[in-house]
Amino acid sequence: MVNIDWKNLPFGYMKTNCNIRCYWRDGKWGELEVSDSEYINLHIAATALHYGQEAFEGTKAFRGKDGKIRLFRCAENAKRMQNSASYIKMIAPPEDLFIEAIRKIVKLNSEFVPPYESGASLYIRPLLIGSGPQVGVKPANEFLFLIFVTPVGPYFKEGFRPVDIVIARDSDRAAPQGTGHIKVGGNYAASLPGQEKAHGLGFSTVLYLDSKEKKYIDECGPANFFAIKNNSYITPESHSILPSITNMSLMELAKDMGMSVERRKIPVEELGTFEEVGACGTAAVISPINKIVDIEENKIFQYCQNHEPGPISKKLYDTLRAIQYGDLPDKFNWISFID
Ligand SMILES: *Cc1c(COP(=O)(O)O)cnc(C)c1O
């Protein structure tokens, strides 16, 4: 084991043993190359640098009480990277190559998978970039697929903590027919002004409304939005929302708990009728939302009492985490082991 203070790991980058790279050149994928360098040698005219031709993924490896390392639904990440890539005219690694690369890099860095007791995990970041040179706006003729890993602490250091968020009425992360549905860096660049403004006002993130009419709930910062009402799990349907694997899993868990699941447009006025609301994604699983502030409309929606997360959010969070760490049986077949 490496000497790391697992209990105080931040959610940040740390150097590990190695990363993995693979190039698509002359119409085919090359070998998986293992490297201990944290740098890549990139052409100065690479399309990723100038025209944002890049897509990424995020998933985690967890160490169970039994010491075994578990991956969570990473075939879904492979498929999503293919969707992202095809929309912005890149060649993505086939699913088996993607999964082989994840398994290899986790195995080579297994001492960086935090111990069960720490509540920490190994974050896995696959990245696909246009590495070939172009000066005109055209897809690259060469692509680099790489994966690095880094151990990350639990998202909630003091436990599962509700956050305050603010509605963004003066910025959008994605256009109605743009790239909101794929996991590309450009959406994140576009989200920086809204995010910075929210932080400056003391909020943890922003709630986006649909960018056409500003009538419906869209993405919640870098995460999906969900709400609970009358034993229903409700999550917005919109072309500009990234299909979250965490959200997909929570929908299945909610159904399994006897709730109904609604995926539909959510008018902003409906915010006042929800019992619980939250954001979900790989980093935190669920960030329960304490309150949502709509500055322009002069409204505050309060959800938590005494800053306590709601019971259904808590149950969904506990259940998903227990499956990921192997404390509950994997009845949905979401886990694969690294041996
Ligand atoms: C990655 C991401 C999510 C969460 O997806 P998960 O698969 O659950 O991690 C949600 N929204 C955006 C914009 C994202 O980039």
The ligand as an SDF file (V2000), in Angstrom:
LIG
                    3D

 15 15  0  0  0  0  0  0  0  0999 V2000
  -20.9310   13.5740  -16.1590 C   0  0  0  0  0  0  0  0  0  0  0  0
  -22.1040   14.4630  -16.0280 C   0  0  0  0  0  0  0  0  0  0  0  0
  -23.2300   14.1200  -15.2590 C   0  0  0  0  0  0  0  0  0  0  0  0
  -23.2870   12.8920  -14.3940 C   0  0  0  0  0  0  0  0  0  0  0  0
  -23.2170   11.6990  -15.0810 O   0  0  0  0  0  0  0  0  0  0  0  0
  -22.8100   10.3800  -14.2940 P   0  0  0  0  0  0  0  0  0  0  0  0
  -22.7290    9.3450  -15.3590 O   0  0  0  0  0  0  0  0  0  0  0  0
  -23.8850   10.0870  -13.3190 O   0  0  0  0  0  0  0  0  0  0  0  0
  -21.5210   10.6530  -13.6170 O   0  0  0  0  0  0  0  0  0  0  0  0
  -24.3030   14.9750  -15.2740 C   0  0  0  0  0  0  0  0  0  0  0  0
  -24.2950   16.1280  -15.9670 N   0  0  0  0  0  0  0  0  0  0  0  0
  -23.2160   16.5050  -16.6890 C   0  0  0  0  0  0  0  0  0  0  0  0
  -23.2550   17.7840  -17.4160 C   0  0  0  0  0  0  0  0  0  0  0  0
  -22.0940   15.6830  -16.7480 C   0  0  0  0  0  0  0  0  0  0  0  0
  -21.0400   16.0680  -17.4740 O   0  0  0  0  0  0  0  0  0  0  0  0
  1  2  1  0
  2  3  1  0
  2 14  2  0
  3  4  1  0
  3 10  2  0
  4  5  1  0
  5  6  1  0
  6  7  2  0
  6  8  1  0
  6  9  1  0
 10 11  1  0
 11 12  2  0
 12 13  1  0
 12 14  1  0
 14 15  1  0
M  END
$$$$
